[in-house]
C-alpha cells in the first residue's frame, strides 16, 4: 500500500507541473486550476495511504 501512495504522490507532482505548462501554453486559468486541483487531490490521497500504512 505504501508503494501505491508513493506512486500517487509522484504522479500528482508531475500533474501539477504539467498544469503550470498547460496554463502558460493555452492561457486558460480555469484549465490550469482544474488540473492542479486534480493533482492536489491525488497527492493527498497518496499521503493518506502512506499515513495509514505506517500505523
Z-matrix of the N, CA and C atoms (Angstrom, degrees):
N
C 1 1.457
C 2 1.518 1 111.38
N 3 1.325 2 115.51 1 -34.69
C 4 1.453 3 119.77 2 -178.86
C 5 1.527 4 110.98 3 -65.39
N 6 1.332 5 116.48 4 -35.52
C 7 1.461 6 120.87 5 178.22
C 8 1.519 7 111.99 6 -64.90
N 9 1.309 8 116.15 7 -37.53
C 10 1.464 9 120.58 8 178.14
C 11 1.522 10 109.97 9 -67.19
N 12 1.319 11 116.60 10 -41.05
C 13 1.466 12 120.98 11 178.37
C 14 1.516 13 111.41 12 -62.39
N 15 1.333 14 115.69 13 -43.32
C 16 1.468 15 120.42 14 178.59
C 17 1.515 16 110.49 15 -63.53
N 18 1.333 17 116.95 16 -43.88
C 19 1.461 18 121.32 17 179.57
C 20 1.534 19 110.99 18 -61.68
N 21 1.321 20 117.32 19 -42.32
C 22 1.461 21 120.60 20 179.28
C 23 1.524 22 111.49 21 -63.58
N 24 1.324 23 116.93 22 -37.23
C 25 1.465 24 120.22 23 178.90
C 26 1.521 25 111.09 24 -66.75
N 27 1.322 26 117.31 25 -42.92
C 28 1.468 27 120.52 26 179.00
C 29 1.527 28 109.99 27 -66.15
N 30 1.330 29 116.55 28 -43.36
C 31 1.460 30 120.57 29 177.89
C 32 1.525 31 110.86 30 -60.46
N 33 1.319 32 116.93 31 -40.14
C 34 1.463 33 121.26 32 179.42
C 35 1.524 34 111.05 33 -63.98
N 36 1.332 35 117.73 34 -39.47
C 37 1.460 36 120.23 35 178.30
C 38 1.528 37 111.19 36 -64.43
N 39 1.320 38 116.96 37 -37.73
C 40 1.470 39 120.83 38 176.63
C 41 1.522 40 110.17 39 -65.90
N 42 1.320 41 116.87 40 -42.16
C 43 1.472 42 121.07 41 -179.55
C 44 1.526 43 110.62 42 -64.77
N 45 1.327 44 117.46 43 -42.84
C 46 1.466 45 120.57 44 179.99
C 47 1.530 46 110.27 45 -64.94
N 48 1.322 47 116.90 46 -39.79
C 49 1.464 48 120.08 47 176.43
C 50 1.509 49 112.48 48 -63.96
N 51 1.326 50 116.24 49 -39.88
C 52 1.467 51 119.18 50 178.52
C 53 1.527 52 110.99 51 -70.11
N 54 1.326 53 117.59 52 -26.62
C 55 1.464 54 120.52 53 176.95
C 56 1.522 55 110.20 54 -63.17
N 57 1.323 56 116.58 55 -39.58
C 58 1.458 57 120.28 56 177.47
C 59 1.523 58 110.87 57 -62.61
N 60 1.325 59 116.25 58 -44.43
C 61 1.468 60 120.57 59 179.21
C 62 1.521 61 110.62 60 -64.38
N 63 1.331 62 117.55 61 -42.76
C 64 1.470 63 120.64 62 178.66
C 65 1.525 64 110.79 63 -61.88
N 66 1.308 65 115.97 64 -41.55
C 67 1.461 66 119.83 65 179.77
C 68 1.515 67 112.32 66 -63.73
N 69 1.319 68 116.55 67 -38.03
C 70 1.472 69 119.67 68 179.73
C 71 1.527 70 111.45 69 -74.99
N 72 1.333 71 117.24 70 -37.10
C 73 1.467 72 120.39 71 -177.41
C 74 1.532 73 112.09 72 -71.04
N 75 1.326 74 115.83 73 -46.95
C 76 1.461 75 120.21 74 -173.63
C 77 1.522 76 113.52 75 -99.18
N 78 1.320 77 117.36 76 -7.04
C 79 1.463 78 122.52 77 179.07
C 80 1.532 79 111.94 78 54.22
N 81 1.321 80 115.08 79 44.62
C 82 1.461 81 121.25 80 178.68
C 83 1.523 82 108.61 81 -123.84
N 84 1.304 83 115.45 82 104.23
C 85 1.460 84 121.32 83 -176.10
C 86 1.530 85 111.19 84 -66.87
N 87 1.326 86 117.34 85 -38.18
C 88 1.473 87 119.61 86 -179.02
C 89 1.521 88 111.50 87 -63.22
N 90 1.332 89 116.72 88 -41.16
C 91 1.460 90 120.38 89 178.06
C 92 1.526 91 110.31 90 -64.08
N 93 1.319 92 116.06 91 -43.18
C 94 1.461 93 120.70 92 179.64
C 95 1.525 94 110.75 93 -61.33
N 96 1.324 95 116.82 94 -45.49
C 97 1.466 96 120.10 95 179.99
C 98 1.522 97 112.36 96 -67.11
N 99 1.333 98 117.48 97 -36.99
C 100 1.465 99 120.46 98 179.36
C 101 1.525 100 110.95 99 -65.63
N 102 1.323 101 116.70 100 -44.13
C 103 1.468 102 120.01 101 -179.92
C 104 1.529 103 110.14 102 -68.89
N 105 1.325 104 117.26 103 -40.91
C 106 1.464 105 120.69 104 178.37
C 107 1.529 106 110.74 105 -64.40
N 108 1.313 107 117.91 106 -37.86
C 109 1.468 108 121.15 107 177.96
C 110 1.524 109 111.28 108 -65.64
N 111 1.325 110 116.64 109 -41.18
C 112 1.468 111 120.21 110 177.15
C 113 1.530 112 110.12 111 -62.14
N 114 1.313 113 116.79 112 -41.15
C 115 1.460 114 120.36 113 176.51
C 116 1.513 115 111.97 114 -64.04
N 117 1.316 116 116.54 115 -39.73
C 118 1.467 117 120.26 116 177.99
C 119 1.515 118 112.49 117 -63.54
N 120 1.310 119 116.26 118 -40.17
C 121 1.470 120 120.42 119 178.70
C 122 1.525 121 109.81 120 -65.42
N 123 1.342 122 117.35 121 -42.45
C 124 1.459 123 120.04 122 177.73
C 125 1.532 124 111.13 123 -62.79
N 126 1.334 125 116.82 124 -40.00
C 127 1.459 126 120.42 125 179.12
C 128 1.527 127 110.43 126 -62.25
N 129 1.320 128 116.34 127 -45.35
C 130 1.469 129 119.54 128 180.00
C 131 1.520 130 111.94 129 -65.81
N 132 1.314 131 116.82 130 -35.77
C 133 1.466 132 120.48 131 176.75
C 134 1.528 133 110.17 132 -64.35
N 135 1.325 134 116.50 133 -44.17
C 136 1.461 135 119.92 134 177.51
C 137 1.514 136 112.14 135 -63.39
N 138 1.309 137 116.47 136 -40.68
C 139 1.478 138 120.39 137 178.72
C 140 1.524 139 110.74 138 -65.35
N 141 1.319 140 116.23 139 -39.10
C 142 1.460 141 120.29 140 177.99
C 143 1.529 142 110.71 141 -64.12
N 144 1.345 143 116.87 142 -41.74
C 145 1.453 144 120.11 143 178.50
C 146 1.526 145 111.70 144 -63.64
N 147 1.323 146 116.82 145 -40.27
C 148 1.462 147 119.39 146 177.83
C 149 1.521 148 111.52 147 -67.10
N 150 1.306 149 118.31 148 -40.54
C 151 1.459 150 121.63 149 178.26
C 152 1.507 151 112.58 150 -65.13
N 153 1.308 152 116.12 151 -35.27
C 154 1.456 153 121.62 152 179.74
C 155 1.530 154 110.50 153 -68.63
N 156 1.319 155 115.69 154 -35.37
C 157 1.464 156 120.90 155 -179.20
C 158 1.528 157 111.91 156 -70.39
N 159 1.324 158 117.90 157 -32.77
C 160 1.456 159 120.89 158 -174.84
C 161 1.531 160 113.20 159 -77.60
N 162 1.296 161 118.33 160 -10.55
C 163 1.475 162 120.61 161 -179.67
C 164 1.493 163 112.04 162 -74.45
